[in-house]
Amino acid sequence: MLTDEQGRAKCVACGLCPQICPANCIKLVPGEDEEGHRYPLIYEIDEFRCIFCGYCQEVCPEEAIHVGVHYENSEYSRDRFVYDLERLTAQTHPVSTLWDPSDPKGE
C-alpha cells in the first residue's frame, strides 16, 4: 500500500479490490472525514488466502496497491499473515516491475 506526502494511505476505499479478488482475501471498511474524503477504516489482506494474482493492483484507480517482489513470507504464528493497513503502509520492499501503469505497452 503506497502512501501520499502526508504519510496516509493513497487508498480512497472505493471497494473495487475486495470485489475483484478471486480469493476473497481483502477486508475493507470505508470511512469518511469531515471534508468528505474517503479512507479505509480497516484494510486487511489475508496472505493465507491470497493467490498473488495482482487483480487488486490492476483495478485500483489511485494506484495505491502494488504487488511487490517480496512474496515468500515465514512467520511463527498464523495471525502474522493477516496484514493490516499499518503493516501494509510500512512495507519497504521494492514495487514490482512486472507491469508499469504509466507504460502499459512495456516500451
Secondary structure in CASP SS format (residue, H / E / C, confidence):
PFRMAT SS
TARGET T0000
AUTHOR 0000-0000-0000
METHOD secondary structure of the structure
MODEL  1
M C 1.00
L C 1.00
T E 1.00
D C 1.00
E C 1.00
Q C 1.00
G C 1.00
R C 1.00
A E 1.00
K C 1.00
C C 1.00
V C 1.00
A C 1.00
C C 1.00
G C 1.00
L H 1.00
C H 1.00
P H 1.00
Q H 1.00
I H 1.00
C C 1.00
P C 1.00
A C 1.00
N C 1.00
C C 1.00
I E 1.00
K E 1.00
L E 1.00
V E 1.00
P E 1.00
G E 1.00
E E 1.00
D C 1.00
E C 1.00
E C 1.00
G C 1.00
H C 1.00
R E 1.00
Y E 1.00
P E 1.00
L E 1.00
I E 1.00
Y E 1.00
E E 1.00
I E 1.00
D E 1.00
E C 1.00
F C 1.00
R C 1.00
C C 1.00
I C 1.00
F C 1.00
C C 1.00
G C 1.00
Y H 1.00
C H 1.00
Q H 1.00
E H 1.00
V H 1.00
C C 1.00
P C 1.00
E C 1.00
E C 1.00
A C 1.00
I C 1.00
H C 1.00
V C 1.00
G E 1.00
V C 1.00
H C 1.00
Y C 1.00
E C 1.00
N C 1.00
S C 1.00
E C 1.00
Y C 1.00
S C 1.00
R H 1.00
D H 1.00
R H 1.00
F H 1.00
V E 1.00
Y E 1.00
D C 1.00
L H 1.00
E H 1.00
R H 1.00
L H 1.00
T H 1.00
A C 1.00
Q C 1.00
T C 1.00
H C 1.00
P C 1.00
V E 1.00
S C 1.00
T C 1.00
L C 1.00
W C 1.00
D C 1.00
P C 1.00
S C 1.00
D C 1.00
P C 1.00
K C 1.00
G C 1.00
E C 1.00
END
